[in-house]
Amino acid sequence: MRVLYAISRYIGKSLYRKILLSYLIIIALIVFVLLFDFYFRTANDLRAQAVDSHLRLTQQSASTLNANMTNVKSFAWNYFGDFDFHQFVRGMGTDPEGQSSYRGKISNFVYNHPIVSNVVISQLDGNAMRVGGLVSTLIAPSEMQRLTDVAIGANGKGLWLPTDMYNPSASGQQVGYTLSYVQAIRQITLTSPGPIIGVMHFTLSSESLEQWLAESEGSREGRTYLVDKEHGTIVYSRHAAERGKRILTAEELLMVGSQSKGHYYRSSLGGNQLIAYDSLGHTGWLVVTEVPTRVLTESADNFTKRTIWIGVFTLLFSMLLAGFISSRTITPLKLLSKGMKAIEKGNYSVVLPVRTEDEIGYLSKSFNRMTREINRLISKVYESEIVKKNAEIKSLQSQINPHFLYNTLGIIDSISSLHGDDRVSLISRSLAKMFRYNISGNDVSKLDAELQQIRLYLSIQKIRFDSRLDYTIYLEPGLERVPIPKLLFQPLVENSVNHGISHSIDGGIVRIEAISLGQDELQVKIWNNGLVIDEERQQWLRELLQLEDAPAGLEQQQASIGLHNVQSRIRMLYGPECGITFSSDEQYGTTFSITIKTYLPDQEA
């Protein structure tokens, strides 16, 4: 605590250190927030894009394989119902012309569909016609018999089956496996399904399937499987040893069984995985792909590293820039502060150097004009009687009060420590306009000018509170030129900001509207949705507004003084029928309503 107190005192003794520290805090906060927001938006987008890309790849892969399998099935069904083809199968080996014709048609199909390795049309006695395929890689007789038995058992229904491939030259050694479509050929009769006369075998190219798997997996760590949707076991993958292995749990089977495609995440010892799946037509199989999530988020992780480095370099550069800007900003403010202190001590001959043409330069010029005018008046007063001299000096000082400029400097210092030169410029410009308005010497203003003054005040507070404060000002057309006492509404607006908005964690909105109540009256409503007034204080304020004189001890409560003074000014000027009313609750916020005439007492209604 002592260290923090010592640091706080050290920083508090120097405006430069306060501005520099504030710049650094604001810059660090802005850089952090922007990078944090940018990182999460972009990183999440990258992750989402990677996931979407993987899901699209899975769907495209399933669609590609499904299209090829559908083509094979459609081709087989065309011949399944072809009477001439049935006649050819029954007389296979005795009709060279028919065999040449069908061999040509099937060869053309195999040529146009490279995924099909070979087609075998066989009779039940073993006589067969083979089209396509390599001599060195065949289906063993036992495997062919298994496929034939399954096809016959299906009684004419086409089936897709995993199939082992063997190399005859390697003593029957298994070299891989593929997928086959088998369908029994039933003789066509007029009365009932005829007997089975043969079987069609369509064997897919293992090389084409391998290429399809490689394209489906996308990355070196992704895996693609054909999975039995009913049992969750592998039907086909790159590794024959995995066939029959169960990769979907009972819970996962329930999930994939309820929809044709989708994705979910699985946790394992090796890390999280994205599992995507899509159905393959009416095969009862799923195309299932799995890929580690770290592979999908690799680009996002690399982006994170780049973002961190960019943030570090940006922060360092911003710190150097903040030091330079703080030094440039604080120098004229220090000179202005010294001039103010000299004025407070009675030294009215001080002259400030004017080095800029901005708002601070304007304040310095105004300060110099003020000191010259004070010196001129002092000289003039010395030439006249002492009483008149003192009165004139006091009057001049009340019009151009150095303390006001000093307080203005404090506001500029405070706000500039939270923002940058652009905001200091806006503050200085607004304060200059407010200063000119306040010392104009006329006690009466127009309603639109008064609301413009309030707009300047709220614009300064908006910079102070940033997103915690919003405001709107509405002036009903036709009321712009209504004469009113100057600064009549300012205390109520300040109360709304200082007691309603500033004490609210979330901030709020200040809404000001001036509307006509008829030919002779108008009402100005000042509403905010900040911290409401508790019931006890509401009762006290209502009693206060009914009093003609302020009660003893009220001078310690500035907000109450302002409220009572405004009420007194209104009633003295417009009569007891005009004045202030208010309401405050959690649902509707706090509203102060000021009812006045559209004319001043010395004017005719």
C-alpha positions in Angstrom: 0.0 0.0 0.0 2.8 2.4 0.8 4.4 1.8 -2.5 1.2 2.4 -4.4 0.6 5.6 -2.3 4.1 6.8 -3.1 3.7 6.1 -6.8 0.3 7.9 -6.8 1.8 10.9 -5.1 4.7 11.0 -7.6 2.4 10.9 -10.6 -0.1 13.3 -9.0 2.6 16.0 -8.6 3.1 16.3 -12.4 0.5 17.0 -15.0 2.8 15.6 -17.6 3.1 12.3 -15.8 -0.6 12.1 -15.3 -1.3 12.8 -19.0 1.4 10.4 -20.1 0.2 7.6 -17.7 -3.4 8.2 -18.9 -2.4 8.1 -22.5 -0.5 4.8 -21.9 -3.5 3.3 -20.0 -6.0 4.4 -22.7 -3.7 3.2 -25.5 -3.0 -0.1 -23.9 -6.7 -0.6 -23.2 -7.7 0.4 -26.7 -5.0 -1.9 -28.3 -6.0 -4.7 -26.0 -9.7 -4.4 -26.7 -9.3 -4.0 -30.4 -6.9 -6.9 -30.7 -9.0 -9.0 -28.4 -12.2 -8.3 -30.4 -10.3 -8.6 -33.7 -8.7 -11.9 -32.6 -11.9 -13.5 -31.4 -13.8 -12.4 -34.4 -11.2 -13.5 -36.9 -10.0 -16.6 -35.0 -13.6 -17.8 -34.6 -14.2 -17.1 -38.3 -11.1 -19.1 -39.2 -12.2 -22.0 -37.0 -15.7 -21.8 -38.4 -14.4 -21.7 -42.0 -12.1 -24.7 -41.3 -15.0 -26.7 -39.8 -17.3 -25.7 -42.7 -14.7 -26.6 -45.2 -14.2 -30.0 -43.6 -18.0 -30.6 -43.5 -18.3 -29.6 -47.2 -15.5 -31.9 -48.1 -17.2 -34.8 -46.3 -20.5 -34.0 -48.0 -18.8 -33.7 -51.4 -17.0 -36.9 -50.9 -20.2 -38.7 -49.9 -22.0 -37.2 -52.9 -19.2 -38.3 -55.3 -19.2 -41.9 -54.0 -22.9 -42.0 -53.8 -23.2 -40.8 -57.4 -20.8 -43.5 -58.6 -22.6 -46.2 -56.7 -25.9 -45.0 -58.0 -24.7 -45.2 -61.5 -23.6 -48.8 -61.0 -26.9 -49.7 -59.4 -28.9 -48.0 -62.2 -26.8 -49.8 -64.9 -27.4 -53.2 -63.1 -31.1 -52.6 -62.8 -31.5 -51.7 -66.4 -30.3 -55.2 -67.3 -32.1 -56.8 -64.4 -35.4 -56.2 -66.2 -34.1 -56.7 -69.8 -35.7 -59.8 -71.3 -33.0 -60.1 -74.1 -30.3 -59.9 -71.4 -31.9 -62.8 -69.5 -32.0 -64.8 -72.7 -28.3 -64.1 -73.2 -27.4 -65.1 -69.6 -29.4 -68.4 -70.0 -27.5 -69.2 -73.2 -24.2 -67.8 -72.3 -21.4 -69.4 -74.4 -23.8 -70.4 -77.2 -24.5 -66.9 -78.5 -21.3 -65.3 -79.7 -23.1 -62.4 -81.3 -25.0 -61.6 -78.1 -21.9 -62.0 -76.0 -20.0 -59.6 -78.2 -22.9 -57.1 -78.1 -23.2 -57.1 -74.3 -19.5 -57.2 -73.8 -19.2 -54.0 -75.8 -22.0 -52.3 -73.9 -20.5 -53.3 -70.5 -17.0 -52.3 -71.7 -18.3 -48.9 -72.7 -19.8 -48.5 -69.2 -16.5 -49.5 -67.5 -14.6 -47.1 -69.8 -17.0 -44.2 -68.9 -16.9 -45.0 -65.2 -13.2 -45.4 -64.2 -14.1 -46.3 -60.6 -15.5 -49.6 -61.9 -12.6 -52.1 -62.1 -14.4 -55.0 -63.7 -17.8 -56.6 -64.3 -18.6 -60.3 -64.1 -21.8 -61.8 -65.5 -22.0 -65.4 -64.4 -24.4 -68.3 -64.6 -25.1 -70.4 -61.5 -23.0 -73.3 -62.9 -19.9 -71.0 -63.0 -19.8 -70.1 -66.7 -19.1 -66.3 -66.7 -18.2 -63.3 -68.8 -15.6 -60.9 -67.4 -15.2 -57.4 -68.6 -12.4 -55.0 -67.6 -10.0 -55.6 -64.7 -6.3 -56.6 -64.4 -5.2 -60.2 -64.8 -2.8 -59.9 -61.8 -5.4 -58.8 -59.3 -8.5 -60.9 -59.0 -11.2 -62.0 -56.7 -10.4 -65.5 -55.4 -13.0 -68.2 -56.3 -13.9 -68.6 -52.6 -14.6 -64.8 -52.3 -16.5 -64.8 -55.6 -18.6 -67.7 -54.3 -19.3 -65.8 -51.1 -20.5 -62.8 -53.1 -22.6 -65.1 -55.3 -24.2 -66.7 -52.3 -25.0 -63.4 -50.7 -26.6 -62.1 -54.0 -28.7 -65.3 -54.3 -29.7 -65.0 -50.7 -30.9 -61.4 -51.4 -33.3 -62.9 -54.0 -32.8 -60.2 -56.6 -32.1 -57.3 -54.4 -28.8 -55.4 -55.2 -26.2 -55.2 -52.4 -22.9 -53.4 -51.8 -20.4 -55.6 -50.1 -16.7 -55.3 -49.0 -14.6 -57.6 -51.1 -11.1 -59.1 -50.6 -8.6 -58.8 -53.5 -5.9 -61.4 -54.1 -2.8 -61.7 -56.3 -2.8 -65.1 -58.1 1.0 -64.8 -58.8 1.7 -64.4 -55.0 0.2 -67.7 -54.0 -3.2 -66.2 -53.2 -1.8 -63.5 -50.9 -4.3 -60.8 -50.1 -3.3 -57.5 -51.6 -6.2 -55.3 -50.5 -9.9 -55.0 -50.6 -12.5 -53.1 -52.4 -16.3 -52.8 -52.8 -18.5 -54.9 -55.0 -22.1 -54.5 -56.1 -23.8 -57.9 -56.6 -27.4 -58.6 -57.8 -29.0 -61.9 -58.7 -30.6 -62.1 -62.1 -34.1 -63.6 -62.0 -35.9 -64.9 -65.1 -38.9 -62.8 -66.1 -42.3 -64.6 -66.2 -45.8 -63.4 -66.6 -47.2 -64.9 -63.4 -44.6 -64.8 -60.7 -40.9 -64.1 -60.2 -38.9 -66.7 -62.0 -35.9 -68.6 -60.8 -32.5 -67.1 -60.4 -30.5 -67.7 -63.6 -27.3 -65.8 -62.8 -25.5 -63.1 -60.9 -24.0 -59.7 -61.8 -20.8 -58.6 -60.0 -19.5 -55.0 -60.3 -16.1 -54.6 -58.6 -14.9 -51.1 -57.9 -11.3 -50.1 -58.5 -9.3 -50.2 -55.2 -7.0 -47.5 -56.6 -10.0 -45.2 -57.3 -11.3 -45.8 -53.8 -7.8 -45.0 -52.4 -7.8 -41.8 -54.3 -11.3 -41.0 -53.1 -10.3 -41.6 -49.5 -7.2 -39.4 -49.9 -9.3 -36.5 -51.2 -11.9 -37.1 -48.5 -9.4 -37.0 -45.7 -8.0 -33.6 -46.8 -5.1 -33.5 -44.3 -2.4 -36.0 -43.3 -4.0 -36.6 -39.9 -7.6 -37.0 -41.2 -9.3 -40.4 -41.6 -12.3 -41.4 -43.7 -14.3 -44.6 -43.3 -17.3 -46.3 -44.7 -19.3 -47.3 -41.6 -22.3 -49.6 -41.1 -25.0 -47.3 -39.8 -26.7 -50.1 -37.8 -23.7 -51.5 -36.0 -21.1 -48.6 -36.2 -18.4 -50.9 -37.6 -16.0 -50.1 -40.4 -17.0 -51.4 -43.8 -14.2 -49.9 -45.8 -11.0 -47.9 -45.0 -7.4 -47.6 -46.1 -6.4 -50.5 -43.9 -8.0 -53.9 -44.4 -7.2 -54.8 -40.8 -9.7 -52.1 -39.6 -12.7 -53.8 -41.3 -15.2 -54.8 -38.8 -13.8 -52.5 -36.1 -16.4 -50.6 -34.2 -15.7 -46.8 -34.2 -19.2 -45.4 -33.2 -20.4 -45.8 -29.7 -24.0 -46.6 -28.8 -24.7 -42.9 -28.0 -23.2 -41.9 -31.3 -25.2 -44.4 -33.2 -28.4 -43.0 -31.8 -27.3 -39.5 -32.8 -26.3 -40.4 -36.4 -29.4 -42.6 -36.8 -31.7 -39.7 -36.3 -30.4 -37.6 -39.2 -28.9 -38.3 -42.6 -25.8 -36.0 -42.1 -24.2 -33.9 -39.5 -21.2 -33.5 -37.2 -20.2 -33.6 -33.5 -17.1 -33.5 -31.4 -15.4 -36.4 -29.6 -12.9 -36.2 -26.8 -10.2 -38.8 -26.5 -6.7 -39.2 -25.0 -5.2 -37.8 -28.2 -7.3 -34.6 -28.0 -10.6 -33.5 -29.4 -11.8 -34.6 -32.8 -14.4 -33.4 -35.3 -16.5 -36.3 -36.5 -18.5 -35.6 -39.7 -20.9 -38.0 -41.4 -23.2 -38.3 -44.4 -25.4 -41.2 -45.6 -24.8 -43.1 -48.7 -28.1 -43.5 -50.4 -29.9 -46.7 -49.5 -26.8 -48.7 -48.7 -27.2 -48.5 -44.9 -23.6 -47.0 -44.8 -22.2 -43.7 -43.7 -19.2 -41.8 -44.9 -17.5 -40.9 -41.6 -14.5 -38.5 -41.4 -12.6 -37.7 -38.3 -9.9 -35.0 -38.0 -8.2 -33.6 -34.9 -9.5 -30.1 -34.0 -5.9 -28.8 -33.6 -5.4 -29.5 -37.4 -8.5 -27.4 -38.1 -7.5 -24.6 -35.8 -3.8 -24.5 -37.0 -4.4 -21.4 -39.1 -6.2 -19.7 -36.2 -3.4 -20.5 -33.9 -0.8 -19.1 -36.3 -3.0 -16.0 -36.6 -3.1 -15.7 -32.8 0.7 -15.6 -32.7 0.8 -12.9 -35.4 -1.8 -10.9 -33.6 0.1 -11.0 -30.3 3.3 -9.8 -32.0 1.4 -7.1 -33.8 -0.2 -6.0 -30.5 3.2 -5.8 -28.8 4.8 -3.7 -31.5 1.8 -1.5 -31.8 1.8 -0.9 -28.0 5.5 -0.1 -27.9 5.1 2.4 -30.8 2.0 3.9 -29.2 3.9 4.4 -25.9 6.6 6.3 -27.7 4.0 8.4 -29.6 2.1 9.0 -26.4 5.2 10.4 -24.7 5.8 12.7 -27.7 2.2 13.9 -27.9 2.0 14.4 -24.1 5.1 16.6 -24.1 3.7 18.7 -27.0 0.3 19.0 -25.4 1.4 19.8 -21.9 3.9 22.7 -22.6 1.2 25.3 -23.5 -1.0 24.1 -20.7 1.9 24.5 -18.2 2.4 28.1 -19.4 -1.3 28.8 -19.1 -1.3 27.3 -15.6 1.6 29.5 -14.5 -0.2 32.5 -15.9 -3.3 31.7 -13.9 -1.3 31.4 -10.7 0.3 34.8 -11.4 -3.2 36.3 -11.9 -4.3 34.8 -8.6 -1.4 36.5 -6.9 -2.3 39.8 -8.4 0.2 40.0 -11.2 -1.9 41.2 -14.1 1.1 42.1 -16.3 1.9 38.5 -17.2 1.8 37.8 -21.0 1.7 34.2 -22.4 3.5 33.2 -25.6 1.0 32.1 -28.3 2.7 29.3 -30.3 -0.4 27.6 -31.8 -3.5 28.6 -33.6 -5.7 25.9 -32.0 -8.1 26.2 -29.1 -5.4 26.3 -26.5 -3.8 29.2 -28.5 -7.2 30.9 -28.5 -7.4 30.5 -24.7 -3.9 32.0 -24.4 -4.9 35.0 -26.6 -8.0 35.4 -24.6 -5.9 35.3 -21.4 -3.6 38.0 -22.7 -6.5 40.2 -23.8 -8.0 39.7 -20.3 -4.7 40.8 -18.6 -4.4 43.8 -20.9 -7.9 44.8 -20.2 -7.4 44.4 -16.5 -4.3 46.5 -16.6 -6.1 49.2 -18.6 -8.9 49.3 -16.1 -6.5 49.4 -13.2 -4.7 52.4 -14.8 -8.0 54.1 -15.4 -9.3 53.5 -11.9 -6.1 54.8 -10.4 -6.8 58.1 -12.2 -10.3 58.3 -10.6 -11.5 57.8 -7.1 -10.5 54.7 -5.2 -14.0 53.5 -4.6 -14.9 53.6 -8.2 -11.7 51.9 -9.1 -12.3 49.0 -6.8 -15.8 48.5 -8.1 -14.7 48.4 -11.7 -11.9 45.9 -11.0 -14.3 43.7 -9.1 -16.8 43.9 -11.9 -14.2 43.1 -14.5 -12.9 40.2 -12.5 -16.4 38.8 -12.0 -16.9 38.9 -15.8 -13.6 37.3 -16.7 -12.9 35.3 -13.6 -9.4 33.8 -13.7 -10.6 30.9 -11.5 -13.1 30.0 -14.3 -10.2 29.7 -16.8 -8.2 27.8 -14.2 -11.1 25.4 -13.7 -11.5 25.2 -17.5 -7.8 24.2 -17.7 -8.5 21.5 -15.1 -11.3 20.1 -17.2 -9.1 20.1 -20.3 -6.3 18.4 -18.4 -8.6 15.8 -17.0 -10.2 15.0 -20.3 -7.0 15.1 -22.3 -5.5 12.6 -20.0 -8.3 10.2 -21.0 -8.3 10.9 -24.7 -6.2 12.5 -27.4 -5.5 15.9 -29.0 -8.7 15.6 -31.2 -10.8 15.4 -28.1 -8.9 18.2 -26.4 -9.6 20.3 -29.4 -13.3 19.6 -29.2 -13.4 20.3 -25.5 -11.5 23.6 -25.9 -13.7 24.7 -28.7 -16.9 23.9 -26.8 -15.6 25.6 -23.7 -14.7 28.7 -25.7 -18.2 28.9 -27.0 -19.7 28.4 -23.5 -17.4 31.0 -22.1 -18.4 33.6 -24.7 -22.1 32.8 -24.1 -21.7 33.2 -20.3 -19.9 36.5 -20.4 -22.0 38.0 -23.2 -23.5 40.4 -20.6 -27.1 39.8 -21.6 -29.3 38.0 -19.0 -31.9 37.0 -21.6 -31.4 34.5 -24.4 -33.4 32.5 -26.9 -34.6 29.0 -26.3 -32.6 27.6 -29.2 -29.4 29.3 -28.0 -30.0 28.0 -24.5 -30.4 24.4 -25.8 -27.3 24.9 -27.9 -25.4 25.8 -24.8 -26.7 22.6 -23.1 -25.7 20.6 -26.2 -22.1 21.9 -25.8 -22.1 20.9 -22.2 -23.4 17.4 -23.0 -20.9 17.0 -25.8 -18.1 17.6 -23.2 -19.7 15.1 -20.8 -20.1 12.6 -23.7 -16.3 12.7 -24.2 -15.9 12.1 -20.5 -18.3 9.2 -20.2 -17.9 7.9 -23.7 -20.4 5.0 -24.4 -21.8 5.4 -20.9 -23.6 8.5 -21.9 -26.0 9.2 -24.8 -28.2 12.3 -25.2 -30.9 13.7 -27.5 -32.3 17.3 -27.6 -35.6 18.0 -29.3 -37.0 21.5 -29.9 -40.5 21.8 -31.2 -40.6 23.9 -34.4 -41.8 27.4 -33.7 -40.3 27.7 -30.2 -36.8 28.6 -31.3 -37.1 32.4 -30.6 -38.9 32.1 -27.3 -37.1 34.4 -24.8 -35.9 32.8 -21.6 -33.5 33.7 -18.7 -30.0 32.6 -19.5 -28.7 29.3 -17.9 -32.2 28.4 -16.6 -32.0 24.7 -17.4 -28.2 24.2 -17.0 -28.4 23.1 -13.3 -31.0 20.4 -14.0 -29.0 19.0 -16.9 -25.9 18.9 -14.7 -27.8 17.1 -11.9 -29.0 14.5 -14.5 -25.4 13.8 -15.5 -23.7 14.1 -12.1 -26.3 12.3 -10.0 -28.2 10.1 -12.5 -25.7 8.9 -15.1 -22.3 9.1 -13.4 -23.4 7.0 -10.4 -24.9 4.3 -12.7 -22.5 1.5 -13.6 -24.0 1.1 -17.1 -24.4 4.9 -17.7 -27.5 6.0 -19.5 -29.3 8.5 -21.7 -30.2 12.1 -21.1 -33.2 13.3 -23.2 -34.2 16.9 -23.4 -37.3 18.1 -25.2 -39.1 21.4 -25.4 -42.8 21.3 -26.4 -45.6 23.7 -26.6 -48.5 23.5 -24.1 -50.6 26.0 -25.8 -50.4 29.6 -27.1 -48.8 31.0 -23.9 -46.9 28.1 -22.2 -44.2 25.6 -23.0 -42.6 22.8 -21.1 -39.1 21.6 -21.1 -38.6 18.0 -19.9 -35.2 16.7 -18.8 -35.2 12.9 -18.5 -32.5 10.3 -17.7 -32.5 6.6 -17.1 -29.6 6.6 -14.7 -29.7 6.1 -11.0 -33.2 7.0 -9.6 -33.9 9.2 -6.6 -34.8 7.2 -3.5 -38.3 7.8 -2.0 -37.1 9.7 1.1 -35.1 12.2 -1.0 -38.0 12.6 -3.4 -40.2 13.7 -0.5 -37.5 16.0 0.7 -37.1 17.6 -2.7 -40.8 18.1 -3.2 -40.9 19.9 0.2 -37.9 22.0 -0.9 -39.5 23.1 -4.1 -42.5 24.4 -2.1 -40.3 26.7 0.1 -39.8 30.3 -0.8 -36.4 30.5 0.9 -33.7 27.9 1.1 -33.5 26.1 4.5 -30.4 26.5 6.7 -27.5 24.2 5.8 -28.5 23.8 2.2 -25.4 25.6 1.0 -23.5 22.3 1.4 -25.7 20.6 -1.2 -24.9 22.1 -4.5 -27.5 20.0 -6.4 -30.2 21.2 -4.1 -29.1 24.8 -4.3 -29.3 24.7 -8.1 -32.8 23.1 -8.0 -34.1 25.6 -5.5 -32.6 28.6 -7.3 -34.1 27.5 -10.6 -37.5 27.1 -8.9 -37.2 30.6 -7.3 -36.2 32.2 -10.6 -39.1 30.7 -12.4 -41.7 31.7 -9.8 -40.4 35.2 -9.4 -40.3 35.7 -13.2 -43.4 33.8 -14.4 -45.6 33.5 -11.3 -46.6 30.6 -9.0 -48.4 28.7 -11.8 -45.1 27.9 -13.4 -42.2 25.9 -11.9 -40.6 22.5 -11.6 -42.2 19.1 -11.1 -40.4 15.7 -11.2 -40.9 12.0 -11.0 -38.4 9.2 -10.5 -38.8 5.4 -10.5 -37.0 2.3 -11.8 -39.3 1.6 -14.7 -39.6 5.1 -16.3 -36.4 6.8 -15.1 -36.2 10.4 -13.7 -37.9 13.3 -15.4 -37.8 17.0 -14.4 -40.4 19.1 -16.1 -40.1 22.9 -16.2 -43.2 24.8 -17.2 -42.7 28.5 -18.2 -44.4 31.2 -20.3 -43.6 31.8 -24.0 -43.0 35.5 -23.1 -41.2 37.4 -20.4 -43.1 39.5 -17.8 -42.1 42.8 -19.6 -43.5 41.5 -22.9 -47.2 41.3 -23.9 -48.6 37.8 -24.2 
